[in-house]
Amino acid sequence: MRVATASFLAVLLAAPLTVACGGSPIGPTQNPTAPRVITLTPGSYFLALAGASENVTTPGGQTFSTYLCAFVGSNSPTSGKFLVTLEPADSSWVGRAANGTLKFTFSVDRDSVLGEMSGSATSVDGQVKVDVSALVTGTFTATDTITGGVKGQVNFSGNSASASCSANQWTLSRR
C-alpha cells in the first residue's frame, strides 16, 4: 500500500510540471542559419598590409595597446596598399603582386582562410616597399573581402626609414 501511495504522489506532483512545461519534451532549440555565400572570383584586388597593435599586459596587471615594430629612422611606414592579381589554383587561391615578387597562397574552408605569404612588393603609390615571410589567417567580412592576421615578419620601408613588424593585419578587397 505504501508503494502505491508513493507512486500516486509522484504522478500527482509531476502532472503540474508537465502542464506548466506545455507537455513538450525539453531539448536544445535548433535555429538553422543559411550559409554565407562567398563569391571570390579571379581578377584584380587590393592587398592592404598594416602593422597591427596588440594588447600587452604588464606583470602588475595593466593592459595597454602597442605596436610590435622596430623602427629605424623617423616617419617609418607601417602600412601599404598593393595591387595583386588573384587566380584559383587546384583547391586554393594564389595572389601575385603587380609590382614585385610578393606571392600569397591560401585555401578557403567555409568562410575561413589559411595560407602563407612571401616576397617583396611596392605599394600602389610607389611610396612603400614591403618584404614579407609569414602565415596568414582570415575570414570573409563581405562576399569578396578577406580580413585577417599575418603571423610572421613584415618589413616596411619608405621615406628613408623602415619598420619591422611582427604583428600585422591584411585585407584583400576587390579593386
C-alpha positions in Angstrom: 0.0 0.0 0.0 2.8 2.3 0.8 4.4 1.8 -2.7 1.2 2.5 -4.4 0.8 5.8 -2.4 4.3 6.9 -3.3 3.8 6.2 -7.0 0.5 8.0 -6.9 2.2 11.1 -5.2 5.0 11.1 -7.8 2.4 11.1 -10.6 0.4 13.8 -8.9 3.4 16.0 -8.3 4.7 15.5 -11.9 1.4 16.4 -13.5 1.6 20.2 -12.8 5.1 20.2 -14.1 4.1 18.6 -17.3 1.2 21.1 -17.7 3.4 24.0 -16.8 6.0 23.0 -19.4 3.3 22.6 -22.0 3.8 18.9 -22.2 6.6 19.2 -24.7 9.9 17.4 -24.4 12.8 19.6 -23.3 15.7 19.9 -25.6 18.0 22.3 -27.4 16.4 24.7 -29.8 17.7 24.4 -33.3 17.8 27.5 -35.3 19.4 26.7 -38.7 21.1 29.6 -40.4 21.8 29.8 -44.1 25.4 29.5 -45.1 27.1 32.7 -46.2 27.6 33.0 -50.0 31.3 33.5 -50.8 31.9 35.0 -54.3 35.7 35.1 -54.5 36.5 35.5 -58.2 39.7 35.7 -60.2 40.9 39.2 -61.0 42.4 42.4 -59.6 42.4 43.1 -55.9 43.9 45.5 -53.4 46.0 43.9 -50.7 46.4 46.2 -47.7 49.1 45.3 -45.2 49.5 47.1 -41.9 51.4 46.8 -38.6 48.8 45.9 -36.0 48.5 46.9 -32.4 48.3 44.2 -29.8 47.2 44.4 -26.2 50.1 43.8 -23.8 49.6 43.2 -20.0 52.3 44.1 -17.6 53.2 41.9 -14.6 51.3 44.5 -12.5 48.1 43.8 -14.4 48.0 47.0 -16.5 46.9 46.4 -20.1 47.9 48.8 -22.9 47.9 48.7 -26.7 51.2 48.8 -28.6 52.7 48.2 -32.0 55.2 45.4 -32.1 57.5 47.1 -34.6 61.2 48.0 -34.6 61.7 51.4 -36.2 64.8 52.7 -38.0 64.6 56.4 -38.8 61.6 58.8 -38.3 58.4 58.6 -40.3 58.7 54.9 -40.9 55.8 53.5 -42.8 53.8 50.7 -41.1 51.3 50.1 -43.9 50.9 49.9 -47.6 48.3 49.1 -50.3 49.3 46.8 -53.1 47.8 45.8 -56.4 47.5 42.0 -56.8 46.0 39.5 -59.2 44.1 36.6 -57.7 43.7 33.3 -59.5 42.4 29.8 -58.5 45.0 27.0 -58.3 43.7 23.5 -57.7 41.9 23.7 -54.3 43.4 27.0 -53.3 43.9 30.6 -54.4 47.1 32.4 -55.4 47.7 36.1 -55.4 50.7 37.8 -57.0 51.7 41.5 -56.7 51.7 43.6 -59.8 54.9 45.4 -58.7 57.2 42.8 -57.2 57.7 39.2 -56.2 55.1 39.0 -53.4 53.0 35.9 -53.6 50.4 34.5 -51.3 48.6 31.2 -51.4 45.6 30.4 -49.3 42.8 27.9 -49.0 39.2 28.6 -48.1 37.2 26.5 -45.6 33.6 27.9 -45.4 34.4 31.5 -44.5 37.9 30.9 -43.0 41.2 31.4 -44.8 44.6 29.9 -44.1 47.8 30.2 -46.1 51.2 31.8 -46.5 52.7 35.0 -47.9 56.3 35.8 -49.0 58.2 38.1 -51.3 58.5 41.8 -51.9 56.2 44.4 -53.4 56.0 48.2 -54.0 52.8 50.0 -53.0 50.3 51.4 -55.5 51.5 54.9 -54.8 55.2 53.9 -55.0 56.0 55.2 -51.5 56.2 51.9 -49.6 58.1 48.7 -50.2 57.2 45.6 -48.2 59.1 42.4 -47.6 57.1 39.5 -46.1 57.6 36.0 -44.9 54.6 34.9 -42.9 51.5 32.7 -42.4 48.1 34.3 -43.0 44.7 33.6 -41.4 41.5 35.4 -42.1 37.7 35.4 -42.5 35.4 36.8 -45.1 34.0 40.1 -43.9 32.0 40.6 -47.1 31.3 38.3 -50.1 34.6 39.2 -51.7 36.7 40.8 -48.9 39.0 38.9 -46.5 40.5 40.4 -43.4 42.9 38.7 -41.0 46.2 38.4 -39.3 49.7 38.0 -40.6 51.8 35.7 -38.4 55.4 36.4 -39.2 57.8 39.3 -40.1 56.7 42.2 -42.3 59.3 44.8 -43.1 58.0 48.2 -44.4 60.4 50.7 -45.9 60.0 54.2 -47.4 60.8 57.8 -46.6 64.4 56.8 -45.9 63.1 54.9 -42.9 61.9 51.4 -42.1 59.8 49.4 -39.7 59.9 45.7 -39.0 56.7 44.4 -37.5 55.8 41.0 -36.1 52.1 41.7 -35.5 50.3 42.6 -38.7 46.9 42.7 -40.5 45.9 42.1 -44.1 42.8 42.9 -46.1 42.1 41.7 -49.6 39.3 43.5 -51.4 38.1 43.7 -54.9 39.6 46.5 -56.9 
